[in-house]
Amino acid sequence: MESMQTNNQLASKCLISGEPMVKIVDLGMHPYADTFINAKQLGLSEPVLPLEVYLNSDLGQIQLGYITDDFERYNLYAYSYTSSNSKFSRDHWDNYYQSVKKRFRISNKKVLEIGSNDGYLLNHFASDNVVLGIDSSDAMCEIASAKGLKMMSAIFGSDVANNIKKQDGTFELIMANNVFNHSNAPVDFAKGVSTLLSDDGIFVFELPYWKDTFTSKKFDQIYHEHVSYFTVKSSYYLLKEAGLEIVDIEEVDYHGGSIRVFAKRSHSTELTEKISSAIKVEEELGLFKAETYVEWQKEIQHSRNVFLKRLYDIRVDNPHIPIIGVGAAAKANTFLNYYNLDASVLDYITDSSEFKQGKYTPLTRIPVVSDDIFATYNEVYALILSWNISDILKQILLKINPNIQFIDIEA
């Protein structure tokens, strides 16, 4: 296990241009956020690495400074995130399918999804299209294959794309949702997409929007699996390197604020008015100025200190009442580790995913259980960690136990 801790590299040069970058955020040492530890691994250590963010202001590229091994991130431990994990997620991908299918008349086409996870979205397209899914997690490929989907376990890039093209040709629709930002080599990823995209094909990708992360101060969207933090500006320059052009963008509310980008093969360098306007908004917010983040990190630290004072006051005044976190998401692990909250502070973390229940959070070692745990207590506190669906979760939990007292992350 000790050797696993060295499989990272300082990449303070821009992943798009290779130019030097400047550090803007430092969250300390963190494990892989999407890792959950089974009972047999409790006595072992996991990789714990610096979680730092760097900026290339010219291209709008925001990325991690320490890049971890991409195979390890998804296979060192059994990957637990599934895109069909909650009704909120399923509704989002149902609407995504309907929107893309209607907009581009996707029927009797060849469809490729990169980062297809458990195959929930791809399965929608499978009824009237020829589909292929690619995912870096062997565990997720097994789940999707059990649904009858054609799957490939691989870290996507140009080499993988060339092999696929030899066997399957090109695709009219390529999707990459919440995975493009995971790539250690985003330009190579984009070139792979360009290789596989038909002349009249469309590339759609969706991921957390850095503008929303910045304005909301939700630093917990930062973790080792998220290598790049996309802006419209960085998207333009990144796609341009691969001969792809943005044809439209949409802002959606998934993950607390995401951006959906539509692109096609083109060597045009023109910026449409919509894209230019979006970049102007990003620039006016100061997203591409290093000095902006000095105050931003101070505010994050202040919020942490204020919250911890409230939380420990509750612990001191009510030592007999358990405190249970809700939502064993990747962002929860960034939050827990940055706030130094472990099993001595939180009694449990609940999650609806059968793939996470019975496991433990990385480093903090908090047991993950189902929401039913709330029914066993007369008095209990709940800390909502999946803040993007906080209102939904509160409604569900109050039906289990109407006596739950909620602790808000923000005062």
TORGUMAR-607868 format. One record per residue (C-alpha): residue number from 1; residue in three letters; z, y, x. Coordinates in nm, 4 decimals. Example, Ala and Ser with C-alpha at 12.3 -4.5 7.8 and 13.67 -1.06 7.14 Angstrom:
residues 2
- 1 | ALA | 0.7800 | -0.4500 | 1.2300
- 2 | SER | 0.7140 | -0.1060 | 1.3670
***
This chain:
residues 411
- 1 | MET | 0.0000 | 0.0000 | 0.0000
- 2 | GLU | 0.0654 | 0.2369 | 0.2922
- 3 | SER | -0.3013 | 0.2356 | 0.3946
- 4 | MET | -0.3995 | 0.3476 | 0.0453
- 5 | GLN | -0.2226 | 0.6778 | 0.0996
- 6 | THR | -0.4734 | 0.7808 | 0.3672
- 7 | ASN | -0.7865 | 0.7429 | 0.1546
- 8 | ASN | -0.8421 | 1.1145 | 0.0975
- 9 | GLN | -1.0074 | 1.3962 | 0.2829
- 10 | LEU | -0.9684 | 1.7725 | 0.3012
- 11 | ALA | -1.2919 | 1.9094 | 0.1563
- 12 | SER | -1.2419 | 2.2841 | 0.1785
- 13 | LYS | -1.6197 | 2.3275 | 0.1783
- 14 | CYS | -1.8085 | 2.3786 | -0.1461
- 15 | LEU | -1.9382 | 2.0561 | -0.3005
- 16 | ILE | -2.2499 | 2.2445 | -0.4149
- 17 | SER | -2.3448 | 2.4496 | -0.1082
- 18 | GLY | -2.1269 | 2.3298 | 0.1783
- 19 | GLU | -1.9961 | 2.6831 | 0.2284
- 20 | PRO | -1.6302 | 2.7520 | 0.3198
- 21 | MET | -1.3898 | 2.8040 | 0.0302
- 22 | VAL | -1.0541 | 2.9698 | -0.0223
- 23 | LYS | -0.7430 | 2.8028 | -0.1666
- 24 | ILE | -0.6327 | 2.9577 | -0.4973
- 25 | VAL | -0.3804 | 2.7116 | -0.6489
- 26 | ASP | -0.1218 | 2.4756 | -0.4950
- 27 | LEU | 0.0691 | 2.2396 | -0.7257
- 28 | GLY | 0.2332 | 2.0320 | -0.4538
- 29 | MET | 0.2152 | 1.6546 | -0.4145
- 30 | HIS | 0.0905 | 1.4399 | -0.7044
- 31 | PRO | -0.0109 | 1.0795 | -0.7781
- 32 | TYR | -0.3271 | 0.9897 | -0.9678
- 33 | ALA | -0.2655 | 1.1339 | -1.3129
- 34 | ASP | -0.4495 | 0.8653 | -1.5076
- 35 | THR | -0.2531 | 0.5866 | -1.3399
- 36 | PHE | 0.0137 | 0.3945 | -1.5278
- 37 | ILE | 0.2331 | 0.1432 | -1.3478
- 38 | ASN | 0.3011 | -0.2066 | -1.4819
- 39 | ALA | 0.6384 | -0.3777 | -1.4457
- 40 | LYS | 0.5298 | -0.5821 | -1.1422
- 41 | GLN | 0.4365 | -0.2630 | -0.9534
- 42 | LEU | 0.7633 | -0.0762 | -1.0093
- 43 | GLY | 0.8858 | -0.1525 | -0.6573
- 44 | LEU | 0.5637 | -0.0352 | -0.4926
- 45 | SER | 0.4586 | 0.3139 | -0.3925
- 46 | GLU | 0.1346 | 0.4678 | -0.5155
- 47 | PRO | -0.0867 | 0.7254 | -0.3401
- 48 | VAL | 0.0677 | 1.0738 | -0.3571
- 49 | LEU | -0.1572 | 1.3519 | -0.2351
- 50 | PRO | -0.1771 | 1.7340 | -0.2198
- 51 | LEU | -0.3059 | 1.8839 | -0.5461
- 52 | GLU | -0.4765 | 2.2063 | -0.4387
- 53 | VAL | -0.7635 | 2.4061 | -0.5899
- 54 | TYR | -1.0283 | 2.5968 | -0.3941
- 55 | LEU | -1.2853 | 2.8619 | -0.4909
- 56 | ASN | -1.6406 | 2.9529 | -0.3921
- 57 | SER | -1.6786 | 3.2905 | -0.5601
- 58 | ASP | -2.0547 | 3.3182 | -0.4942
- 59 | LEU | -2.1428 | 3.0059 | -0.6932
- 60 | GLY | -1.8431 | 3.0031 | -0.9271
- 61 | GLN | -1.7476 | 2.6586 | -0.7948
- 62 | ILE | -1.3819 | 2.5648 | -0.8389
- 63 | GLN | -1.2742 | 2.2289 | -0.6979
- 64 | LEU | -0.9944 | 2.0303 | -0.5400
- 65 | GLY | -0.9301 | 2.0704 | -0.1715
- 66 | TYR | -0.8243 | 1.7095 | -0.1140
- 67 | ILE | -1.0812 | 1.4653 | -0.2470
- 68 | THR | -0.9507 | 1.1155 | -0.3174
- 69 | ASP | -1.1332 | 0.7836 | -0.3076
- 70 | ASP | -1.3271 | 0.7555 | -0.6345
- 71 | PHE | -1.3161 | 0.3751 | -0.6565
- 72 | GLU | -0.9379 | 0.3699 | -0.6082
- 73 | ARG | -0.8839 | 0.6308 | -0.8802
- 74 | TYR | -1.0152 | 0.3944 | -1.1460
- 75 | ASN | -0.9545 | 0.0486 | -1.0062
- 76 | LEU | -0.6486 | 0.0551 | -0.7824
- 77 | TYR | -0.4540 | 0.0271 | -1.1088
- 78 | ALA | -0.5889 | -0.0897 | -1.4446
- 79 | TYR | -0.7405 | 0.2257 | -1.5972
- 80 | SER | -0.5718 | 0.2985 | -1.9293
- 81 | TYR | -0.7507 | 0.5922 | -2.0948
- 82 | THR | -0.9740 | 0.5058 | -2.3907
- 83 | SER | -1.1923 | 0.7587 | -2.5712
- 84 | SER | -1.1064 | 0.5991 | -2.9069
- 85 | ASN | -0.7342 | 0.6341 | -2.8437
- 86 | SER | -0.6551 | 0.8670 | -3.1378
- 87 | LYS | -0.8033 | 0.9751 | -3.4705
- 88 | PHE | -0.8502 | 1.3220 | -3.3214
- 89 | SER | -1.0620 | 1.1748 | -3.0411
- 90 | ARG | -1.2577 | 0.9468 | -3.2723
- 91 | ASP | -1.3339 | 1.2364 | -3.5073
- 92 | HIS | -1.4542 | 1.4458 | -3.2145
- 93 | TRP | -1.6934 | 1.1787 | -3.0883
- 94 | ASP | -1.8117 | 1.1021 | -3.4423
- 95 | ASN | -1.9043 | 1.4692 | -3.4837
- 96 | TYR | -2.0598 | 1.4774 | -3.1366
- 97 | TYR | -2.2832 | 1.1838 | -3.2284
- 98 | GLN | -2.3955 | 1.3412 | -3.5549
- 99 | SER | -2.4662 | 1.6761 | -3.3873
- 100 | VAL | -2.6691 | 1.5370 | -3.0955
- 101 | LYS | -2.8575 | 1.2863 | -3.3100
- 102 | LYS | -2.9595 | 1.5545 | -3.5605
- 103 | ARG | -3.0390 | 1.8229 | -3.3048
- 104 | PHE | -3.2638 | 1.6057 | -3.0875
- 105 | ARG | -3.3761 | 1.3475 | -3.3441
- 106 | ILE | -3.2365 | 1.0629 | -3.1397
- 107 | SER | -3.3709 | 0.7437 | -3.2942
- 108 | ASN | -3.5722 | 0.4657 | -3.1333
- 109 | LYS | -3.4993 | 0.6239 | -2.7967
- 110 | LYS | -3.3494 | 0.5097 | -2.4691
- 111 | VAL | -2.9950 | 0.6394 | -2.4310
- 112 | LEU | -2.7746 | 0.6342 | -2.1207
- 113 | GLU | -2.4078 | 0.7290 | -2.1156
- 114 | ILE | -2.2426 | 0.7870 | -1.7796
- 115 | GLY | -1.8669 | 0.7464 | -1.8036
- 116 | SER | -1.9010 | 0.5489 | -2.1252
- 117 | ASN | -1.5358 | 0.4379 | -2.1140
- 118 | ASP | -1.4590 | 0.1863 | -2.3912
- 119 | GLY | -1.8040 | 0.2409 | -2.5460
- 120 | TYR | -1.6833 | 0.4193 | -2.8591
- 121 | LEU | -1.9491 | 0.6947 | -2.8522
- 122 | LEU | -2.2294 | 0.4801 | -2.7085
- 123 | ASN | -2.1762 | 0.2231 | -2.9818
- 124 | HIS | -2.2819 | 0.4856 | -3.2377
- 125 | PHE | -2.6223 | 0.5177 | -3.0714
- 126 | ALA | -2.6644 | 0.1413 | -3.0292
- 127 | SER | -2.7623 | 0.0812 | -3.3927
- 128 | ASP | -3.1094 | 0.2377 | -3.3587
- 129 | ASN | -3.1596 | 0.2978 | -2.9859
- 130 | VAL | -3.1768 | 0.1046 | -2.6595
- 131 | VAL | -2.8537 | 0.1919 | -2.4803
- 132 | LEU | -2.6937 | 0.1483 | -2.1396
- 133 | GLY | -2.3410 | 0.2436 | -2.0380
- 134 | ILE | -2.2109 | 0.3112 | -1.6880
- 135 | ASP | -1.8430 | 0.3382 | -1.6046
- 136 | SER | -1.6461 | 0.3345 | -1.2810
- 137 | SER | -1.3633 | 0.1289 | -1.4321
- 138 | ASP | -1.4088 | -0.2477 | -1.4411
- 139 | ALA | -1.1464 | -0.2659 | -1.7165
- 140 | MET | -1.3348 | -0.0231 | -1.9426
- 141 | CYS | -1.6637 | -0.2042 | -1.8837
- 142 | GLU | -1.5045 | -0.5274 | -2.0021
- 143 | ILE | -1.3829 | -0.3619 | -2.3226
- 144 | ALA | -1.7246 | -0.2068 | -2.3926
- 145 | SER | -1.9104 | -0.5285 | -2.3103
- 146 | ALA | -1.6959 | -0.7114 | -2.5657
- 147 | LYS | -1.8550 | -0.4817 | -2.8264
- 148 | GLY | -2.1980 | -0.6103 | -2.7292
- 149 | LEU | -2.2965 | -0.3082 | -2.5208
- 150 | LYS | -2.5003 | -0.3376 | -2.2030
- 151 | MET | -2.2733 | -0.2071 | -1.9275
- 152 | MET | -2.2791 | -0.1405 | -1.5550
- 153 | SER | -1.9655 | -0.0898 | -1.3462
- 154 | ALA | -2.0521 | 0.1682 | -1.0813
- 155 | ILE | -1.9760 | 0.5096 | -0.9342
- 156 | PHE | -2.2804 | 0.7018 | -1.0559
- 157 | GLY | -2.5067 | 0.8801 | -0.8092
- 158 | SER | -2.8663 | 0.8935 | -0.6899
- 159 | ASP | -2.8634 | 0.5439 | -0.5353
- 160 | VAL | -2.7404 | 0.3886 | -0.8602
- 161 | ALA | -2.9956 | 0.5966 | -1.0521
- 162 | ASN | -3.2837 | 0.4736 | -0.8363
- 163 | ASN | -3.1846 | 0.1113 | -0.8969
- 164 | ILE | -3.1580 | 0.1680 | -1.2713
- 165 | LYS | -3.4978 | 0.3391 | -1.2819
- 166 | LYS | -3.6630 | 0.0410 | -1.1129
- 167 | GLN | -3.5270 | -0.1898 | -1.3804
- 168 | ASP | -3.5031 | 0.0241 | -1.6957
- 169 | GLY | -3.7248 | 0.3282 | -1.6387
- 170 | THR | -3.6234 | 0.6711 | -1.7674
- 171 | PHE | -3.4135 | 0.7821 | -2.0658
- 172 | GLU | -3.4721 | 1.0397 | -2.3396
- 173 | LEU | -3.0994 | 1.1140 | -2.3707
- 174 | ILE | -2.8401 | 1.1051 | -2.0943
- 175 | MET | -2.4771 | 1.1874 | -2.1710
- 176 | ALA | -2.1868 | 1.2449 | -1.9312
- 177 | ASN | -1.8725 | 1.3513 | -2.1142
- 178 | ASN | -1.5558 | 1.4246 | -1.9196
- 179 | VAL | -1.6975 | 1.2488 | -1.6152
- 180 | PHE | -1.9271 | 1.4964 | -1.4352
- 181 | ASN | -1.6117 | 1.6780 | -1.3224
- 182 | HIS | -1.4809 | 1.3499 | -1.1777
- 183 | SER | -1.7636 | 1.3136 | -0.9276
- 184 | ASN | -1.6887 | 1.3453 | -0.5554
- 185 | ALA | -2.0550 | 1.4399 | -0.5053
- 186 | PRO | -2.1656 | 1.6477 | -0.8077
- 187 | VAL | -2.5036 | 1.7456 | -0.6615
- 188 | ASP | -2.5873 | 1.3805 | -0.5970
- 189 | PHE | -2.4665 | 1.3017 | -0.9506
- 190 | ALA | -2.6980 | 1.5695 | -1.0940
- 191 | LYS | -2.9896 | 1.4428 | -0.8854
- 192 | GLY | -2.9262 | 1.0947 | -1.0233
- 193 | VAL | -2.9468 | 1.2350 | -1.3754
- 194 | SER | -3.2708 | 1.4149 | -1.2915
- 195 | THR | -3.4155 | 1.0887 | -1.1568
- 196 | LEU | -3.3431 | 0.9035 | -1.4813
- 197 | LEU | -3.4252 | 1.1778 | -1.7295
- 198 | SER | -3.7664 | 1.1587 | -1.8951
- 199 | ASP | -3.9958 | 1.4632 | -1.8773
- 200 | ASP | -3.9003 | 1.5655 | -2.2317
- 201 | GLY | -3.5468 | 1.4243 | -2.2135
- 202 | ILE | -3.2172 | 1.6051 | -2.2632
- 203 | PHE | -2.9005 | 1.5850 | -2.0559
- 204 | VAL | -2.5755 | 1.6626 | -2.2383
- 205 | PHE | -2.2398 | 1.6882 | -2.0685
- 206 | GLU | -1.9020 | 1.8017 | -2.1946
- 207 | LEU | -1.5804 | 1.8676 | -2.0038
- 208 | PRO | -1.2771 | 2.0983 | -1.9919
- 209 | TYR | -1.3810 | 2.4627 | -1.9490
- 210 | TRP | -1.2042 | 2.6393 | -1.6621
- 211 | LYS | -1.2121 | 2.9671 | -1.8541
- 212 | ASP | -0.9858 | 2.8125 | -2.1192
- 213 | THR | -0.7631 | 2.6508 | -1.8562
- 214 | PHE | -0.7213 | 2.9900 | -1.6917
- 215 | THR | -0.6588 | 3.1987 | -2.0023
- 216 | SER | -0.4156 | 2.9461 | -2.1530
- 217 | LYS | -0.2403 | 2.8842 | -1.8187
- 218 | LYS | -0.2554 | 2.5099 | -1.8945
- 219 | PHE | -0.2351 | 2.4056 | -1.5312
- 220 | ASP | -0.1821 | 2.0437 | -1.6369
- 221 | GLN | -0.5589 | 2.0075 | -1.6757
- 222 | ILE | -0.5621 | 1.9991 | -1.2959
- 223 | TYR | -0.5320 | 1.6513 | -1.1420
- 224 | HIS | -0.6889 | 1.4308 | -0.8777
- 225 | GLU | -0.9378 | 1.2727 | -1.1192
- 226 | HIS | -1.0735 | 1.6205 | -1.2011
- 227 | VAL | -1.2520 | 1.7028 | -0.8773
- 228 | SER | -1.4482 | 2.0062 | -1.0073
- 229 | TYR | -1.3477 | 2.2660 | -1.2692
- 230 | PHE | -1.6614 | 2.3778 | -1.4419
- 231 | THR | -1.7689 | 2.7300 | -1.5269
- 232 | VAL | -2.1039 | 2.8321 | -1.6719
- 233 | LYS | -2.1820 | 2.9955 | -1.3380
- 234 | SER | -2.1113 | 2.6816 | -1.1350
- 235 | SER | -2.2998 | 2.4691 | -1.3889
- 236 | TYR | -2.6100 | 2.6851 | -1.3441
- 237 | TYR | -2.6103 | 2.6591 | -0.9637
- 238 | LEU | -2.5194 | 2.2908 | -0.9616
- 239 | LEU | -2.7957 | 2.1881 | -1.2021
- 240 | LYS | -3.0444 | 2.4113 | -1.0210
- 241 | GLU | -2.9904 | 2.2045 | -0.7033
- 242 | ALA | -3.1175 | 1.8987 | -0.8930
- 243 | GLY | -3.4130 | 2.0581 | -1.0673
- 244 | LEU | -3.2311 | 2.0906 | -1.3990
- 245 | GLU | -3.2069 | 2.3959 | -1.6218
- 246 | ILE | -2.9452 | 2.4861 | -1.8822
- 247 | VAL | -3.1069 | 2.5267 | -2.2223
- 248 | ASP | -2.7897 | 2.5903 | -2.4229
- 249 | ILE | -2.4105 | 2.5886 | -2.4095
- 250 | GLU | -2.1419 | 2.5429 | -2.6737
- 251 | GLU | -1.7669 | 2.5940 | -2.6567
- 252 | VAL | -1.5688 | 2.3241 | -2.8384
- 253 | ASP | -1.1975 | 2.2728 | -2.8970
- 254 | TYR | -1.1631 | 1.9269 | -2.7397
- 255 | HIS | -0.9034 | 1.8960 | -2.4596
- 256 | GLY | -0.7709 | 2.2390 | -2.5532
- 257 | GLY | -1.1039 | 2.4044 | -2.4762
- 258 | SER | -1.4207 | 2.2411 | -2.3472
- 259 | ILE | -1.7775 | 2.3398 | -2.2760
- 260 | ARG | -2.0789 | 2.1367 | -2.3860
- 261 | VAL | -2.3904 | 2.1953 | -2.1765
- 262 | PHE | -2.7479 | 2.0984 | -2.2657
- 263 | ALA | -3.0008 | 2.0753 | -1.9835
- 264 | LYS | -3.3547 | 1.9546 | -1.9133
- 265 | ARG | -3.5752 | 1.8939 | -1.6133
- 266 | SER | -3.7206 | 2.2250 | -1.4958
- 267 | HIS | -3.7690 | 2.4257 | -1.1792
- 268 | SER | -3.7274 | 2.7561 | -1.3595
- 269 | THR | -3.4647 | 2.9838 | -1.2038
- 270 | GLU | -3.4435 | 3.2257 | -1.4958
- 271 | LEU | -3.1120 | 3.2835 | -1.6710
- 272 | THR | -3.1272 | 3.3124 | -2.0474
- 273 | GLU | -2.9403 | 3.5972 | -2.2134
- 274 | LYS | -2.6815 | 3.3547 | -2.3513
- 275 | ILE | -2.6073 | 3.2064 | -2.0106
- 276 | SER | -2.6006 | 3.5481 | -1.8423
- 277 | SER | -2.3558 | 3.6768 | -2.1032
- 278 | ALA | -2.1265 | 3.3767 | -2.0565
- 279 | ILE | -2.1220 | 3.4277 | -1.6799
- 280 | LYS | -2.0461 | 3.7977 | -1.7274
- 281 | VAL | -1.7416 | 3.7088 | -1.9385
- 282 | GLU | -1.6217 | 3.4728 | -1.6640
- 283 | GLU | -1.6649 | 3.7432 | -1.4008
- 284 | GLU | -1.4844 | 4.0057 | -1.6096
- 285 | LEU | -1.1877 | 3.7681 | -1.6428
- 286 | GLY | -1.1691 | 3.7528 | -1.2641
- 287 | LEU | -1.2344 | 3.3792 | -1.2453
- 288 | PHE | -1.4206 | 3.4202 | -0.9178
- 289 | LYS | -1.1702 | 3.6462 | -0.7388
- 290 | ALA | -0.9088 | 3.4730 | -0.5238
- 291 | GLU | -0.6541 | 3.7492 | -0.5832
- 292 | THR | -0.6581 | 3.6713 | -0.9568
- 293 | TYR | -0.4790 | 3.3442 | -0.8950
- 294 | VAL | -0.1856 | 3.4888 | -0.7000
- 295 | GLU | -0.0347 | 3.6269 | -1.0195
- 296 | TRP | -0.1580 | 3.3256 | -1.2199
- 297 | GLN | 0.0438 | 3.0830 | -1.0088
- 298 | LYS | 0.3483 | 3.3108 | -1.0193
- 299 | GLU | 0.3328 | 3.3062 | -1.3987
- 300 | ILE | 0.3078 | 2.9253 | -1.4011
- 301 | GLN | 0.6117 | 2.8997 | -1.1750
- 302 | HIS | 0.8086 | 3.1446 | -1.3902
- 303 | SER | 0.7252 | 2.9482 | -1.7061
- 304 | ARG | 0.8428 | 2.6311 | -1.5344
- 305 | ASN | 1.1753 | 2.7889 | -1.4369
- 306 | VAL | 1.2394 | 2.9271 | -1.7855
- 307 | PHE | 1.1555 | 2.5933 | -1.9489
- 308 | LEU | 1.3715 | 2.3890 | -1.7132
- 309 | LYS | 1.6692 | 2.6139 | -1.7820
- 310 | ARG | 1.6293 | 2.5536 | -2.1568
- 311 | LEU | 1.5784 | 2.1817 | -2.1106
- 312 | TYR | 1.8793 | 2.1288 | -1.8868
- 313 | ASP | 2.0967 | 2.3380 | -2.1189
- 314 | ILE | 2.0044 | 2.0909 | -2.3922
- 315 | ARG | 2.0812 | 1.7980 | -2.1637
- 316 | VAL | 2.4201 | 1.9406 | -2.0647
- 317 | ASP | 2.5231 | 2.0351 | -2.4198
- 318 | ASN | 2.3944 | 1.7134 | -2.5800
- 319 | PRO | 2.4199 | 1.4350 | -2.3206
- 320 | HIS | 2.4293 | 1.1633 | -2.5879
- 321 | ILE | 2.1006 | 1.2662 | -2.7539
- 322 | PRO | 1.7838 | 1.1157 | -2.5978
- 323 | ILE | 1.4860 | 1.3298 | -2.5052
- 324 | ILE | 1.1502 | 1.1591 | -2.5528
- 325 | GLY | 0.8149 | 1.2874 | -2.4322
- 326 | VAL | 0.5135 | 1.2456 | -2.6593
- 327 | GLY | 0.1664 | 1.1716 | -2.5232
- 328 | ALA | 0.1139 | 0.9693 | -2.2051
- 329 | ALA | -0.1990 | 1.1617 | -2.1125
- 330 | ALA | -0.3194 | 1.2436 | -1.7616
- 331 | LYS | -0.2213 | 1.6070 | -1.8101
- 332 | ALA | 0.1304 | 1.4940 | -1.9008
- 333 | ASN | 0.1669 | 1.3401 | -1.5559
- 334 | THR | 0.0651 | 1.6655 | -1.3864
- 335 | PHE | 0.3220 | 1.8452 | -1.6010
- 336 | LEU | 0.5987 | 1.5914 | -1.5333
- 337 | ASN | 0.5447 | 1.5904 | -1.1578
- 338 | TYR | 0.5105 | 1.9683 | -1.1226
- 339 | TYR | 0.8280 | 2.0149 | -1.3292
- 340 | ASN | 1.0062 | 1.7271 | -1.1483
- 341 | LEU | 1.0908 | 1.5493 | -1.4729
- 342 | ASP | 1.1552 | 1.1788 | -1.4258
- 343 | ALA | 1.3330 | 0.8925 | -1.6029
- 344 | SER | 1.6698 | 1.0553 | -1.5370
- 345 | VAL | 1.5690 | 1.3404 | -1.7688
- 346 | LEU | 1.3290 | 1.1884 | -2.0227
- 347 | ASP | 1.4256 | 0.8546 | -2.1757
- 348 | TYR | 1.0748 | 0.7528 | -2.2820
- 349 | ILE | 0.7162 | 0.8689 | -2.3200
- 350 | THR | 0.5375 | 0.7572 | -2.6366
- 351 | ASP | 0.1687 | 0.6866 | -2.6752
- 352 | SER | -0.0485 | 0.5177 | -2.9361
- 353 | SER | -0.2592 | 0.3331 | -2.6776
- 354 | GLU | -0.1885 | -0.0375 | -2.6398
- 355 | PHE | -0.3237 | -0.0081 | -2.2846
- 356 | LYS | -0.0404 | 0.2278 | -2.1854
- 357 | GLN | 0.2550 | 0.0875 | -2.3790
- 358 | GLY | 0.4803 | -0.1284 | -2.1641
- 359 | LYS | 0.3812 | 0.0604 | -1.8486
- 360 | TYR | 0.5460 | 0.3475 | -1.6601
- 361 | THR | 0.4357 | 0.6957 | -1.5602
- 362 | PRO | 0.3287 | 0.7331 | -1.1951
- 363 | LEU | 0.5990 | 0.8469 | -0.9549
- 364 | THR | 0.8333 | 0.9642 | -1.2344
- 365 | ARG | 0.8666 | 0.6045 | -1.3657
- 366 | ILE | 0.9297 | 0.6900 | -1.7318
- 367 | PRO | 0.8703 | 0.3906 | -1.9639
- 368 | VAL | 0.5816 | 0.4249 | -2.2098
- 369 | VAL | 0.6504 | 0.2975 | -2.5624
- 370 | SER | 0.5132 | 0.3428 | -2.9149
- 371 | ASP | 0.6118 | 0.6262 | -3.1483
- 372 | ASP | 0.8252 | 0.3767 | -3.3410
- 373 | ILE | 1.1045 | 0.4347 | -3.0876
- 374 | PHE | 1.1926 | 0.7529 | -3.2781
- 375 | ALA | 1.2993 | 0.5458 | -3.5798
- 376 | THR | 1.5856 | 0.3910 | -3.3815
- 377 | TYR | 1.7791 | 0.7163 | -3.3401
- 378 | ASN | 1.9739 | 0.9344 | -3.5814
- 379 | GLU | 1.9524 | 1.2254 | -3.3401
- 380 | VAL | 1.6652 | 1.2673 | -3.0983
- 381 | TYR | 1.4643 | 1.5366 | -2.9217
- 382 | ALA | 1.0851 | 1.5263 | -2.8831
- 383 | LEU | 0.8884 | 1.7068 | -2.6132
- 384 | ILE | 0.5169 | 1.7228 | -2.7022
- 385 | LEU | 0.3169 | 1.6747 | -2.3818
- 386 | SER | -0.0244 | 1.6409 | -2.5523
- 387 | TRP | -0.0124 | 2.0081 | -2.6489
- 388 | ASN | -0.3764 | 2.0167 | -2.7638
- 389 | ILE | -0.2857 | 1.8010 | -3.0669
- 390 | SER | 0.0744 | 1.9182 | -3.1035
- 391 | ASP | 0.0573 | 1.9996 | -3.4766
- 392 | ILE | -0.0971 | 1.6625 | -3.5583
- 393 | LEU | 0.1642 | 1.4757 | -3.3564
- 394 | LYS | 0.4541 | 1.6614 | -3.5153
- 395 | GLN | 0.3352 | 1.5616 | -3.8634
- 396 | ILE | 0.3086 | 1.1970 | -3.7594
- 397 | LEU | 0.6497 | 1.1920 | -3.5919
- 398 | LEU | 0.8356 | 1.3597 | -3.8781
- 399 | LYS | 0.7178 | 1.0804 | -4.1073
- 400 | ILE | 0.8808 | 0.8322 | -3.8684
- 401 | ASN | 1.2015 | 1.0327 | -3.8332
- 402 | PRO | 1.2554 | 1.3610 | -4.0230
- 403 | ASN | 1.5576 | 1.4405 | -3.8022
- 404 | ILE | 1.3563 | 1.4908 | -3.4831
- 405 | GLN | 1.4282 | 1.8178 | -3.3034
- 406 | PHE | 1.1269 | 1.9489 | -3.1118
- 407 | ILE | 1.1476 | 2.1129 | -2.7712
- 408 | ASP | 0.8603 | 2.3533 | -2.7195
- 409 | ILE | 0.7104 | 2.3771 | -2.3727
- 410 | GLU | 0.6605 | 2.7489 | -2.4232
- 411 | ALA | 0.9535 | 2.9665 | -2.5315
***
